[in-house]
Structure formats: C-alpha cells, structure tokens
Amino acid sequence: MFGRKLNVHKLENDRLLDYIHQLQNQISYQKRINDASIELSQESMLKYRLDKMKHQYLYLEARRRNAKAKETSNIIYGDSDTFFQQPNQYDKHW
C-alpha cells in the first residue's frame, strides 16, 4: 500500500527519461538534416526549435524530480562523437 506511490513515481520518472532520450535522438537527427540541407523550410526550423524547447523543459522537470536514469545514457557522449567516447565495461575502474 505504501510502496505503490513510490513505484508509480519511479515508473513516471522512467517514462519521462525515456521521452527525453527520444527527443535527444530526434534533435540530433534534425540537426544533421538541417546542416546538410541547402535551403531550410520554415516548418522544419520551427519543429527543431520546438523540440529543443521541449527537451529543455523536460530536462529541468527531471532535475526537479531528481529522476535517476535506469541505465547510462549518451547525454554527454553522442553517437557521432569520435574523440570522446564512453568507457566500456572493461575501462571502468570504479
């Protein structure tokens, strides 16, 4: 009975973090498309800016809730980074 509220809170935090991760992937994809295109449409630029604002709002909401990620995400290290890479399980010393 008392643990149910904590469980629902954790499920909602996980759902929020999953949505933030999806938005990050979508923003990075849109940024690559926008950088590669010669002429940007107004609609695509507005969608990109709207997604960035959504991400910022949801990120601040997750910080306010003290939401913890269930796994390591690529918030700092993106998929396109070649110089900085996340350490694999053998490189971790802690």
Secondary structure, DSSP 8 states (H G I E B T S, - for coil): --HHHHHHHHHHHHHHHHHHHHHHHHHHHHHHHHHH-SS--HHHHHHHHHHHHHHHHHHHHHHHHT---SS---SSS-TT-SSS----TTT---
